Every structure is written in structure tokens, then in C-alpha cells.
Amino acid sequence: MIPRLLAALAPLAVAACAAVPATVSGYGPLPEDPNAATLPLRPASVVAPYEHRIPVEPGNWRDLNDRQAPGGGAS
């Protein structure tokens, strides 16, 4: 069991010794840059797209499928 545990933990130990990759420039300002431009905040309503709908009885599903069929319903 000990050899399997060591074999499983060896890649983690080797990866912990690896160098930290350099940051890639070209993807915008760094997060720690205090002079970076930010988008202005604007209020957003959570319920703005709400549309009241009255409950109705279920319709005939076969007719609905026929109306939505690519051929216009050929049954």
C-alpha cells in the first residue's frame, strides 16, 4: 500500500516544485492594476422581463405536434 501511495503522490510533489507560469499579457489589464478601466454599474431589474400569463387547460398534444412539424402536419 505504501508504494502505491508514494506513486500516487509523486506527481504532486514534482508539480509543487515547478515554476509558476508567467502571466500572459494581451488579455486585458491585470486584476491588481488600480488604474484599469472598469465598466460603469447600472441597475438591472430582476423582474423586468416578467409577463403575466393566465393558466389554460392542456390542449391536444397531437394537434400541437402536427402544427409544429416541418411539413406542416401530414397525418
C-alpha positions in Angstrom: 0.0 0.0 0.0 2.8 2.4 0.8 4.4 2.1 -2.7 1.1 2.8 -4.3 0.6 5.9 -2.1 4.0 7.1 -2.9 3.5 6.5 -6.6 0.2 8.5 -6.4 1.7 11.4 -4.5 5.0 11.6 -6.5 3.4 13.7 -9.4 2.0 16.1 -6.8 5.4 16.6 -5.2 7.1 17.1 -8.6 4.4 19.6 -9.6 4.8 21.5 -6.4 8.4 22.2 -7.3 7.5 23.6 -10.7 8.0 27.2 -11.6 4.9 29.5 -11.6 4.0 30.3 -15.2 4.4 33.9 -16.2 1.2 35.9 -16.7 0.1 36.2 -20.3 -0.3 39.7 -21.5 -2.7 40.7 -24.2 -5.9 39.6 -22.3 -6.6 43.0 -20.8 -5.4 44.7 -17.6 -4.2 42.7 -14.7 -6.7 42.4 -11.8 -4.3 44.2 -9.4 -3.9 47.2 -11.6 -5.7 50.1 -9.8 -5.7 52.3 -13.0 -7.6 49.7 -15.1 -10.7 50.9 -16.7 -14.0 49.4 -15.5 -17.5 49.3 -16.9 -20.0 51.6 -15.1 -22.5 50.0 -12.9 -26.1 50.2 -13.9 -29.2 49.0 -12.1 -30.7 45.8 -13.5 -34.2 44.7 -12.7 -34.7 41.1 -11.8 -38.4 41.1 -12.7 -38.4 43.3 -15.8 -38.9 40.5 -18.3 -41.9 39.1 -16.4 -45.0 38.7 -18.4 -48.3 37.6 -16.7 -49.9 34.5 -18.2 -53.2 33.1 -17.4 -53.3 29.3 -16.8 -55.2 27.3 -19.5 -56.3 23.8 -19.9 -53.9 21.4 -21.7 -54.5 21.3 -25.4 -54.4 18.3 -27.8 -50.8 17.4 -28.0 -51.1 15.6 -31.4 -52.5 18.8 -33.0 -49.7 20.8 -31.5 -47.1 18.4 -32.8 -48.7 18.4 -36.2 -48.7 22.2 -36.4 -45.1 22.4 -35.4 -43.9 19.6 -37.7 -41.6 20.6 -40.5 -44.1 19.5 -43.2 -47.0 21.3 -41.6 -48.5 18.1 -40.3 -49.2 15.2 -42.6 -51.1 12.7 -40.5 
